[in-house]
Amino acid sequence: KQWFCLLMLVAALLTTSTGIARADGSGNGGSRNSDHKSSSDGGSWYVGLTGGGVFAGGLDDQNFGVSNAGVNAAVTQGFSLGNGPTFGGQVGYDFKGPRVEGEFVWQNVPRPHTTLAVSGTGVKSYNTTLGGSSVDTYSFFVNGYYDFNHQGKVSPYVGVGLGVTSLNAGSVNSGGPILQAPGLNQSVFAYQAKVGVSYKLNDAAHLFLQYRYIGTGSFNYGGADITIGGKTFHMNPVSGTLGNSSVEVGVRVKI
């Protein structure tokens, strides 16, 4: 919950500071209000922060069956992903309706497990679940938006973006049957879509709530090596795409 409290604190400070500065223009010769009004007729630059929860999809586990000299192994390997946090930062330009921006997004989800079942002549049978690792994605997007009811207090919006996603996953190693599942550090094409609603705190700041979907091109993953009774089995890499949904809150401020 720390990220939510931080966003609320930033919004409160912005509301208080801008309210004091603009509540009465007479303290500065009465020209502040007219200057602000004329500047608001055009577009404006802004910065933003988002935080929320991501619900990962794609990069499913893959099942394999291999044999070597009477030893049979059934292996499930891959990146069956859990849920985790997401944070983002944006810099953009508001054309008072349309908006364009550059955005960085970080997401972190657990890779829960790899399962291994072994049977055969002269070897010990295993059926076990091995530990997993953490999976991080780092995405860069160029986004376009349209804000409906731009001048209103409440403004729904839609947005789309194109960019690149880098996925970084740690390797998995175990005892018993020796399993070595390699990590992954790969970048692919990515796209995203957003729908949300923003609330105008004042002329400088908006709070917003949004749903985001990120899809990617194909990652190559897997390729575990398993050593059982001196015999080594190699799992071929497989391919899969990532599709993550997230719900986020954020703050956007004119600069």
N, C-alpha and C positions, 0 to 999 in steps of 0.2 A: 504493500500500500504506500510505500515511501514516495514513489513517483507521482501518485495521485495527490498526495499532500503537498509536494513541491509545486506541482502545476497550480493548485488552488492558492498557494501562498503567492506565487508570481502574479496570478490574476488579481488577487486582492491588493497587492502593492501597486500594480499598474492602475487599477481603478482609483485608489486613494490619491496617488501622485498626480494623475492627469486631472482628477476632479478638483484638487486644490489649485492647480495651475490655471485651469480654465473656467472655474466657477465664476470668477469676477475679473473681467479684462481691465477694469478701471485701475487696478494696481499697477498696470504697465502702460498707461496712457490711452487705454481703451482700444489700442490697435491690434492686440493679440487675436481677438475674435475675428476681425475682418481679415487679417492675414491668414488665419487658419481656414476660414471659409473659402478664400480664393485658392489656396493650395489644394483643398479637398476637391476642387472641380476637376482636377486631372488624376492620373494614376499615382500609385505610391509603391515603394519597396516595402517588404516585410520579412520578418524572420519568424520561425515557428518551432515548437517542440511537441512531440507526441510520445505517449506511453500507453501500454496496454498488454493484453494477453494474446498469444498466437496459438492457433490450433492447426498443427502440422498435418499434411497429407502427402501421399506419394512416396517414392523411394521404398516401396514395400519390401518385406522379407522375401527371399527366394529359396525354394527347396531344391536340394540336390541329392542324388544317390550315386555313390561311386564305389568301386571295388578294386582290390589289389591282393592277389594271391590268397583268396579265400576270406579276406577281411572286407566286411561291408560297412559303409558309413552313410548315414542319412543326416544331412546337415541343413539347417535353416540359417542363412546368413543374410545380412542386409542392414537396412536402416529403418526399421519400424520405429516411427518417431512419436514422441509424446508431445505434451503441451508445455509452453514456457512464456517468458517475457519478451516484449519487443519495445524498442525505443527508436525514435527518429528525429532528424533535424532538417529544416527546410529554409531556403532563401528564395524569395520569389518577387514577382511584380504583379500588382493588382491593377487591371485596366477598368475597374468598376463594373464587374460582371464577369468577363473572362479573366483568368489568372494563368500565369506560367511560372514554373519554379524548378529548381534543382533540389533533390532530396537524397539523404543518406538514411538507410534503414538497417538496424541490427536486430536479429532474432536469434534466440537461443532455445533449443529443445533437446530433451534427452533421447539418446538412442538406447532403448531399454535393455536389449539382450540379444544374444545369439544362442540358439539351441543346437545341441549335438547329441545324436544317438548313434552308437556303434555296436555292431555284433559281428561274430565270425568265429572261425575255428582257431582255437589256441590263443584267443585274446579275451581280455576282460570286456564285458558289455558295459556300455555307458549310456545313460540317458539323463542329460543334465542341461541346466540353463546357465549360461555364462554371463558375466557382467558386461555392461555396455559402456558407452562413452557419451560425451557431450558433443552436440552438433551446433555450430554457429554459422549463420549466413550473414553476409555483408552485401547490401544492394545499393546501387546508385541509379537514380531515375531522373529523367526529364519529364515533368508532368504538365498537363493542361487541365484546367477546371472551368466550370461555369457555375457562378453563384446566382441562384434565383432569388428574387426579392432583395437585391443587393442593398438597397437603402433601408430595409426594414430591420427591426430588432432581431428577428429570427429569419435565417436565410438557409434553405436547403441547397446542397450542391452535389455535383457529380464530377468525377475526374478520372483520367486515364494517364498511364505513363509507360515509357519504354526505357530499358537500360540493361544492366548486367548484374548478376548475382554470383557471388563467390561463396562456396560451401566448404567449410573446414570441419573435419571430424577426426577425432583421435582414434588410434588403433586399439584393438582388443587382443589381449594375450591371456592365456590360462595355463594351469598345470594339468595333471592327469593326462588325458590325450592332449597333446600340445597343439593348441589352436592359435594361429596368428592371422588375425583379420586386419588387413592394412587400413590405415587412415585414408582420408580423402581431402585433397585441396585442389579444387577445380572451379573455373569460372565459365558461366554460360549466359546466353541471351535470356532476358527476363522481361516480363510485362506486368502491369498491375491495373486494377480498377478500384475506384472508391465511390462510396455514396455516404453522405453525412449531412449534418445540420450544424450551423454555427449560431452563436448567440452574441450579440453586440454589447460589450460591456461599456464602451465609450467610443469616441471617434478613432482611438488608437489601437484598441485591443478587442479580440474576439476569443471566446471559448468555443470549442467544437467537439462533437462526438461523431465518430465515423467507423464504417466497416471497410476493410481493405482485403483484397484478394491478390496474391502474388503467384504467378505461374512462371515456369522456367522451361528452357530447353532441356535436353537429355544429359544427365550425368552418367558416367561409368563408375560403378562401385562394386564392392565385393572382392572376389579374388583371394579368399582365405586359403592358407596352407595348413593341413592337419597331419600330424605325425602320430601314428598308432603302432606300437610294437615294432618300431624301426621302419615302418612303411609310411611313406608320405603321399598324401592325396592333395591335389591342387584343384581348387574351385575356380572356374572361369569367371571373370568379371561379367556383370550384367548392367543393363542400362535402365534408367527410369527418370521421370520428371518430378519436379517438386510443385506442390500446390498448397500454399499456406493461406488460411483465413485468419484475420485478427480483428478485434474490437478495441478501439483506442479513444482516449480523450486527449485534447491538446489545447494549446494557446497560440494565437497568431497576433503579432504586434507590428505596427507600422514603424519604419525607421527613417 
